[in-house]
Structures are given as C-alpha cells and as structure tokens.
Amino acid sequence: MKTPSGKVENPFSARFVRPGAIPYIFPPGCSVESVHEVFLANQRLGAVIGPHGAGKSAFITALTDWMERNGRPCLRLELHDGQRTLDQATWQQLEGLHDTVVTVDGYEQLSAWSRYQLRRLCRKKHLGLIVTAHSDIEIPLLFSPEPNEDLAWQIVQYLLTRGDPLINREDVQASFTRHQGNLREMLFDLYDLYEVRRASEVDQLNSLNTHHP
C-alpha cells in the first residue's frame, strides 16, 4: 500500500526484500559473468556456500535470472525445512530435461542418498547443477557471499528509495552487528523499526493538525 506521498508504507516488507526483488550487489572484481565462467570451468557444477542470511538465495536467483535472460534454460528447485528427498513428480521432470541448469536452494537438506541420486541424474542427462548450502559439500565452490556493513547499507539505501528516510546508517550498523551479519534478520529488524518511526511521524502529524485547525 502507498501513502498519500506516493511512497510505500514499509519498503522492508517481504515483497520488497525477497530474493530477486533487490538487484544483487557483487563484490569488487566479481560479476555474474565471471561467476558463470567459473561454473563452466567446473563442468557446470557449483555450490554457493554461506551461513544463514548471507545472501545465498538472492545470489542464486540473480544468477538464474541472468542465465534465463541469456537463453540458458533453468529449473529452479527450492527445498523447505525437513525435505529429505525430491517428490516423484520432480524426479520425472528431471528425467525429461536436456541441456538445462538445475538450481537447488537448500540442497544440504536432502539426504546423502538423494544428493547422490541428483548428481548422478544430472551427469546422465548432461544437466548443470548449482546448489546452496551452509558448509562445504561434494560440489565445487562457485561463490561464497560475504556480507558486510557497507553492503548492508547499500541494500537499505536501495529499499529506502520506495519509502521515507526513517532508517539511517547507524541503525543499519547496529542491526547488522546485533544479528551477526545475517542480512535477512537485519531486514526483518529494520521493518519493525521503520513501522515504529512511521507510526510516530503519523502521531506527530495528527497532533499538529489537532492543535492547529
């Protein structure tokens, strides 16, 4: 929802911070093209490794979007908590693919046997495979997001273009530190802070209107 000024009520809402909604900010000397070259050099295999909230989902979304825009078919798989294997429909879908890149967000949730089956199927069907995980796995490293306070502030600045300047760099630094570099938790935190400050501004405006008819 937008305010009378045309700004959104809270630029930290889920729809604005979900993977793909924010342009991925690559570190200096790195780009989506250079990462894709590493992927090809690794025989179209790659793991995106990092802790919770580091930006793995955002990265794999940005890379997949780029590949699709450049004519490379992809199949996106997103695993949820406790998902130890792929369902039968997905296995059948994979069997029917050719020259496609399969991306698996949350790969390490699969059992060791399911991961082996997936890698074996990708080799058999000549499919590329890109996965996210929290620690080193049996797939060559492709990219490791390393969030820092400067990156966090750049993300927040981008989001604030939709809203009002109710969050400052000190807020970002404090939240980033409090959540130990977890960008996802930081953005949730800033959503709440933005709500509090926006409500305070509305209260102040209403108070002024009440006393100055």
C-alpha positions in Angstrom: 0.0 0.0 0.0 1.2 3.5 -0.8 0.9 6.6 1.4 -0.6 9.9 0.1 3.0 11.0 -0.8 3.3 8.0 -3.2 5.7 6.2 -1.0 5.1 2.6 0.1 4.1 2.2 3.7 7.1 0.0 4.6 9.9 -0.6 2.0 11.2 -3.5 4.2 8.0 -5.6 3.5 8.6 -9.2 2.4 7.6 -8.5 -1.2 10.5 -5.9 -1.5 13.2 -8.0 0.2 12.5 -11.5 -1.3 15.3 -13.0 -3.5 15.2 -11.3 -6.9 13.4 -8.2 -5.7 16.7 -6.4 -4.9 19.5 -6.3 -7.6 22.3 -8.4 -6.4 25.4 -6.4 -5.4 28.6 -8.2 -6.4 31.9 -7.6 -4.6 34.6 -5.6 -6.4 36.2 -7.6 -9.2 33.3 -10.0 -9.4 30.2 -10.2 -11.7 27.5 -12.5 -12.8 29.5 -13.2 -16.0 32.7 -14.0 -14.1 30.8 -16.4 -11.8 29.2 -18.1 -14.8 32.7 -18.6 -16.3 33.7 -20.4 -13.1 30.6 -22.5 -13.4 31.5 -23.6 -16.9 35.1 -24.3 -15.9 33.8 -26.6 -13.2 31.9 -28.6 -15.8 28.7 -26.9 -15.0 28.7 -27.6 -11.3 28.8 -25.1 -8.4 28.0 -24.6 -4.8 27.1 -21.3 -3.2 28.3 -21.6 0.4 27.5 -19.4 3.3 25.7 -19.0 6.7 22.0 -18.2 7.2 21.1 -14.8 5.9 24.3 -14.3 3.9 22.5 -13.8 0.6 22.8 -17.3 -0.9 19.2 -17.3 -2.2 19.5 -13.8 -3.6 22.7 -14.8 -5.4 21.4 -18.0 -6.9 18.2 -16.1 -8.0 20.3 -13.4 -9.7 22.5 -16.0 -11.5 19.5 -18.0 -12.6 17.7 -14.9 -13.9 20.8 -13.9 -15.9 21.1 -17.4 -17.4 17.5 -17.4 -18.5 17.8 -13.9 -20.0 20.7 -15.2 -22.0 18.8 -18.2 -23.4 20.0 -20.9 -20.9 17.0 -22.9 -19.7 16.9 -23.5 -15.9 14.8 -25.5 -13.5 14.5 -23.9 -10.1 14.0 -26.1 -7.0 13.6 -24.7 -3.5 13.7 -27.1 -0.6 11.9 -26.5 2.6 12.7 -27.5 6.2 13.0 -31.2 6.6 12.7 -32.1 2.9 15.0 -35.1 2.6 14.2 -36.1 -1.0 12.5 -34.7 -4.1 9.0 -35.8 -4.9 8.3 -38.2 -7.7 6.9 -35.6 -10.0 10.2 -33.6 -9.7 12.3 -36.7 -10.4 10.2 -37.4 -13.5 10.6 -33.8 -14.6 14.3 -34.0 -14.2 14.4 -37.2 -16.3 12.7 -35.3 -19.2 15.2 -32.4 -19.2 18.1 -31.8 -21.6 20.8 -29.1 -21.6 19.2 -27.4 -18.6 20.7 -25.9 -15.4 19.1 -27.2 -12.3 19.3 -24.9 -9.2 18.6 -26.2 -5.8 18.2 -23.8 -2.9 18.7 -25.7 0.3 20.5 -28.7 -1.2 22.0 -29.9 2.1 18.6 -30.7 3.4 18.5 -33.7 1.1 19.7 -37.0 2.4 23.1 -38.1 1.3 21.4 -40.7 -0.9 19.1 -38.2 -2.6 22.0 -35.8 -3.2 23.9 -38.7 -4.9 20.9 -39.6 -7.0 20.5 -36.0 -8.1 24.2 -35.6 -9.0 24.1 -38.9 -10.9 21.0 -37.9 -12.8 22.5 -34.6 -13.8 25.6 -36.3 -15.1 23.5 -38.8 -17.0 21.2 -36.1 -18.6 24.1 -33.6 -19.1 22.4 -31.1 -16.8 24.1 -28.3 -15.0 23.8 -28.1 -11.2 24.0 -25.1 -8.9 23.1 -25.5 -5.2 23.2 -23.6 -2.0 24.5 -24.9 1.3 25.8 -23.8 4.7 29.1 -25.6 4.5 31.4 -27.4 2.1 29.8 -30.3 0.2 30.7 -32.6 -2.6 30.2 -30.0 -5.3 33.0 -27.5 -6.2 32.7 -24.0 -4.7 31.2 -21.4 -7.1 30.6 -18.4 -4.8 30.6 -17.5 -1.2 28.6 -14.4 -0.2 30.4 -12.3 2.4 28.0 -9.6 3.8 29.5 -6.6 5.4 28.2 -3.3 6.8 28.8 -1.4 3.6 26.8 -3.9 1.6 24.0 -3.9 4.2 23.8 -0.1 3.9 23.7 -0.2 0.0 20.8 -2.6 0.2 18.9 -0.4 2.7 19.5 2.7 0.6 18.0 0.9 -2.4 14.9 -0.1 -0.4 14.5 3.4 1.0 14.0 4.9 -2.5 10.5 3.5 -2.2 9.8 4.9 1.3 10.8 7.7 3.6 14.3 8.2 5.1 13.4 6.8 8.5 16.4 4.5 8.8 20.0 5.8 8.9 23.4 4.2 8.6 23.8 3.9 12.4 20.6 1.9 12.6 21.9 -0.5 9.9 25.3 -0.8 11.6 23.7 -1.6 14.9 21.2 -4.2 13.5 23.9 -5.8 11.3 26.1 -6.2 14.3 23.3 -7.4 16.6 22.3 -10.1 14.1 26.0 -11.1 13.4 25.9 -10.4 9.7 22.5 -12.1 9.0 21.1 -9.8 6.3 17.7 -11.5 6.4 17.3 -11.0 10.2 18.6 -7.4 9.8 15.9 -6.6 7.3 13.2 -8.1 9.5 14.5 -5.9 12.3 14.5 -2.8 10.2 10.9 -3.5 9.1 9.9 -3.2 12.8 12.0 -0.1 13.4 10.5 1.6 10.3 7.0 0.8 11.5 7.7 2.4 14.9 9.1 5.5 13.3 6.4 5.8 10.7 3.7 5.5 13.4 5.5 8.2 15.5 5.5 10.5 12.5 1.8 10.0 11.9 1.1 10.6 15.6 3.1 13.9 15.5 1.3 15.0 12.3 -2.1 14.2 13.8 -1.2 16.1 17.0 -0.2 19.2 15.0 -3.4 19.0 13.0 -5.4 18.8 16.2 -3.8 21.8 17.8 -3.7 23.9 14.5 -7.2 23.5 12.9 
